[in-house]
Every structure is written in C-alpha cells, then in structure tokens.
C-alpha cells in the first residue's frame, strides 16, 4: 500500500479537552438549527403519529366532554389507508441489485458483489427494515434506516454489515442544508435518544449528569437534554472534506499519490497527469449535553450511513412542506368521529325520554320511577290521580335522529378516500365496477395515486 497524507488525515485523532468541548457545543448548536429549520414538519409529523394511534379529539373538546360525561367515539379508519400503501411496499422486491455498468465491466465481479449484498440483506432481515421505514414515510412523511457494522462472533474480529431500523423517525436531526432526495449531501446528522438515568450511569459511569440549557423555539417549547430521571444522548455524525492528489499512471492505473516522496514516486510507473479530488471523512461521536462520551469512531465510507425515506414534499419560499398519506384526511376523520358520536349519543338518549305524569301518580312509587332511566324494568307501578281521571303516565316521544348527520358521516368517509386517493375497490369493498378488469383498473388507479411513496423508497 502506498502511504499518503490522505491516509493520515482519515485516522481518528485523540481529542483534547478543548476539542471535546467544541464538539459538544457544535452538536448542540447544529441540533438546535435542525429543529428550528424543520420544527413545523416535526410538529405535524408528531401530530400525525398521535392521530394514527387514536388520539383524534382536540384537547379542549375532550376536556369539555369528559367534564360533561358525554361520549367521544374514535372509529379510526386511517390505518387501512396507510396499510394499503405499505403492504404494497412489503410485497414489492426492494432488494439491492448489482449489475455491470458497461461492456468493460466484469459481469463476474458484479455477480460476486450482488451475492454479498444479498447475504447482507438476508442476515439483516432488510425487507422488514425497509418496510418499517416505509410505515413512517406513509404515516408522517419521513422514515429512517441505517447501516451498521457488527462483529460476526463474540470471539472474532471479523465485522459484518447490517441494516438496522430506526424506531422513532423524530429522533433523527438532519443537516438543514441537505437537499438531495436521499440527503446524501448532508454534512452532519444526529440521532437523539433518551436514556434512563440508571442505564446511562451503567454505560458511562464516569460521565457527568450536569444539566444544560435546553434548545427550544424561544418560548420554552422544545426538547430537553436531561431531567431528574433521564439523560438525552446524541449520536453525532460529521462529514469532513479533505483533498487528495490522484495520478493517472502510464499503464492506465489510478493511484493516490498524496504526500508521497519523490523517491517513492520514482519507483512507480510514469505519471501522465494528476488532479485534485475532494474526499470526505465520516466520523461518529456519542455526546451528552456537556461532554463527549465516545469517539471519534471513523466510518469506512464517504457518506453518513443513516438513510431517510421521504414521503411527499412541496418546496416553499423558506421551507419544505412534507407529508404522508393521512395528513389531509385528518379533518375528515375528526368529522367522521363527531358525526358517529352524535348519532350514538342521540340513540342512547332515546330510552331516557321523560314521562308525562302527575305527582300524585308516582308519589307512592318514587323510588322505582327515579331509577327508571338506569334500569330496564318490566313494569312501572303508578296510582291513578283522581284529579286526572283516565290519564296514565305517558312517555314523551324521543327525538328523531337527523338524517343530515348520517349523510355528513358518509361524506366524511368519502372525503378520507378522496384525500388519500384510495377508494372502495382498493380497500376490498364492492363498488360500481362489476367486471374483474374494471375492479383491477380501479385498484391500479389507487396504487398509481400513491406510487411516489414506493418510488422514493427505491431511490
């Protein structure tokens, strides 16, 4: 191997105390910048995930109904729309394939690489990793997965590549300057996790747990680095550029000649031409709010091995609006819950329609009549009132259920289908189509309306 300055530059160096403090400050500032830049998308994504989990009533409405003892039905129809998209992705062949680029490439080498990558995907259960990222992509607009190295065995030094799932899509903070569809141009990235204090002390027993100023939006709303019971830890990745000199030799080979001596150069084939190439060194640090806990660990690649799977994006003047399948169906879902609750409430009130009686009729049987609205009693005794001969207790007619409420519930259901682009035929319900071809075409239309999700995952 030819020694070079580039090799020396890529080697992790021992950090001084000042370097560690600078990295912690840099990580905190960059995470704050990422949060400031993308806070609207992050809040909308968090709302989408809560909504998908069934938290669909506004807080003020929920509090008022709870106080009044009124029902709040949540008939969550949104998961079926997400599953319609993600299950198509699960059925698709998302495996990475290697093919020769041109007729000068060696097909046999491509076949070897293809087999290696197929084995990595198999051992990683990569299909499940990709599908989990797609779930978040469709649910809240963005999902993430990563590539890691693991020792093949406890007693070995051989390492193997693995695809890994990132369970919380909102735990990743990205470089705001990254604009590539796969965000491969990001110069930094961070994954932030909350550790229980006991686990933090077991992992890093010498680490301090000093509180720091918490990044927020200026109004006290943000995330914290530590509390009495937890500590927030960031896995901070950086991508640092450096230059090296590439030489084209007379025999057609290309070599890195950065920093080699004249004597070493004289031992090589004649150099035809040289050029400067900008390369990148990727490093990982584990930081708390006040110190570097681990690192730097160098990654043997040129890109940060944390990959986004993005839903749909709309670039605006000073931000990018990002969303998933259900974003625009949430209002229709809320209306559907409200109208179905109204219908259920109206039906529940019908047995409680009041009786028209005189006080004389029920005076001797007041205990039985007071509980009539709570129990289905086979009879209710009464005493005839001489002042009202021939009159007996009569229940007032119950209120009728407005047909407009049921119609609005159906409209809200149709609105959910329209905003997601997924209609009855795609959901397995019978629609106007009668032939198999027509039903298949309607299902294809629904797939085409959301094809950009699987296309973004493939990319």
Secondary structure, 3 states (H helix, E strand, C coil): CCCCHHHHHHCCCCCCHHHHHHHHHHHHHHHHHHHHHHHHHHHHHHHHHHHHCCCCCCHHHHHHHHHHCCCCCCCCCHHHHHHHHHHHHHHCCCCCCCCCCCCCCCHHHHHHHHHHHHHHHHHHCHHHHHHHHHHHHHHHCEEEEEEEEEECCCCCCCEEEEEEECCCHHHEEECCCCCCCCCCCCCEEEEEEEEEHHHHHHHCCCCCCCCCCCCECCCCCECCCECCCEEEEEEEEEEEEEEEEEEEECCCCEEECCCCCHHHHHCCCCEEEEEEEEEEEEEEEEECCCCEEEEEEEECCCCCCEEEEECEEEECCCCEEEECCCHHHHHHHHHHHHHHHHHHHHHHHHCCCCEECCHHHHHHHHHHHHCCCCCCCCCCCCCCCHHHCCCCCEECCCCCCCHHHHHHHHHHHHHHHHHHCCCCCCCCCCCCCCCHHHHHHHHHHHHHHCHHHHHHHHC
